[in-house]
Amino acid sequence: QLQLAESGGGLVPPGGSLRLSCAASGFSLDYHTIGWFRQTPGKEREGVSCITSRDGSVRYADSVKGRFTISIDNAKRTVYLQMNSLKPEDTAVYSCAATRGITAYLYMCTSRLFDSWGQGTQVTVSA
């Protein structure tokens, strides 16, 4: 079974940057859609970004366009989320998820279409 592990979260001041990593083990990411999601207490999970491993097609939530960049290193089986110009409202637990194929990507990376999830990493943006 595909296992995912996030890292790279932490405390950063507004305007700062962080890079999150999502490392996959168990299977290669040869034909998958991988997404980043975030959630704060009392709120629904929000899709942040997603990428397809075969051709690198990407999607971003409007709230992060121009600030966040998703990328994949297939050799390392790792997906990255570079987060720049962070805002307090970016504070959340960030989780990565994966599913085989591109169906999830075609359906705007809806979270319910992903079947492998990591544990999450806390990102706090505060002065």
C-alpha positions in Angstrom: 0.0 0.0 0.0 1.2 3.5 -0.8 2.3 5.3 2.3 2.9 9.0 2.5 4.9 11.1 5.0 4.9 14.9 5.1 7.6 17.0 6.5 8.7 20.7 6.5 6.1 22.3 8.5 6.8 24.9 11.3 6.4 28.4 12.5 7.1 31.2 10.1 6.4 35.0 10.2 4.0 36.6 7.7 5.7 37.0 4.4 8.0 34.1 5.0 8.5 30.8 3.1 8.3 27.1 3.8 8.8 24.0 1.7 6.7 21.0 2.5 7.7 17.5 1.3 5.6 14.5 0.8 7.6 11.3 0.5 6.0 8.2 -0.9 6.9 4.6 -0.1 5.5 1.2 -0.9 4.9 2.0 -4.6 6.3 4.3 -7.2 4.4 7.4 -8.3 4.4 6.4 -11.9 0.8 7.2 -12.7 -0.8 9.1 -9.9 -2.4 12.3 -8.9 -0.9 13.8 -5.7 -2.6 16.6 -3.8 -1.9 18.9 -0.9 -4.8 19.8 1.4 -5.1 21.8 4.5 -7.5 22.0 7.4 -8.0 24.1 10.5 -10.2 23.2 13.4 -13.9 23.7 12.7 -13.4 24.1 9.0 -13.7 21.8 6.1 -10.6 20.4 4.4 -9.5 22.7 1.6 -7.7 21.6 -1.5 -4.5 23.6 -2.0 -2.8 22.1 -5.0 -2.3 18.9 -7.0 -0.1 17.5 -9.6 -0.1 14.5 -12.0 3.1 12.4 -11.9 3.1 11.4 -15.5 3.0 14.9 -17.2 3.2 17.3 -14.3 -0.2 19.0 -14.9 -1.0 21.2 -11.9 -3.9 22.9 -10.2 -4.0 25.5 -7.5 -6.6 27.0 -5.3 -7.3 30.6 -6.0 -6.2 31.5 -2.5 -2.6 30.3 -3.2 -2.1 31.0 -6.9 1.1 33.0 -7.4 2.4 32.2 -4.0 2.6 28.4 -3.8 4.3 26.0 -6.3 3.8 22.3 -6.4 6.5 20.0 -8.0 7.4 16.4 -8.2 10.7 14.5 -8.2 9.7 11.1 -9.5 13.2 9.6 -8.9 12.9 10.5 -5.2 9.1 9.7 -5.1 8.6 13.0 -3.4 6.2 15.9 -4.0 7.0 19.4 -2.8 4.9 22.4 -2.0 6.9 25.6 -2.0 5.0 28.2 -0.1 6.0 31.9 -0.4 4.5 35.1 0.9 2.8 33.2 3.7 -0.2 34.8 5.4 -1.7 34.1 8.8 -4.7 32.6 7.0 -2.4 29.9 5.6 -2.1 28.5 9.1 -3.4 24.9 9.0 -2.4 21.2 9.1 -1.2 20.4 5.6 -1.7 16.8 4.4 -0.7 15.2 1.2 -2.7 12.5 -0.6 -2.4 10.3 -3.6 -4.5 8.2 -5.9 -3.7 6.2 -9.0 -4.6 7.7 -12.3 -5.7 11.1 -13.3 -9.4 10.9 -12.5 -8.9 13.0 -9.4 -7.1 15.6 -11.4 -9.9 15.7 -14.0 -12.4 16.2 -11.2 -10.6 19.3 -9.8 -8.6 17.2 -7.3 -11.6 16.7 -5.0 -10.4 15.2 -1.7 -12.9 12.3 -1.6 -11.2 10.9 -4.7 -7.9 10.3 -2.9 -7.3 7.1 -1.1 -3.8 7.3 0.4 -3.2 10.1 3.0 -0.3 11.2 5.1 -0.5 12.2 8.8 -0.1 15.9 8.1 2.3 18.6 9.2 1.4 21.8 11.0 2.1 25.2 9.4 1.7 28.2 11.6 2.1 31.7 10.2 2.4 34.2 13.0 4.6 37.1 14.1 
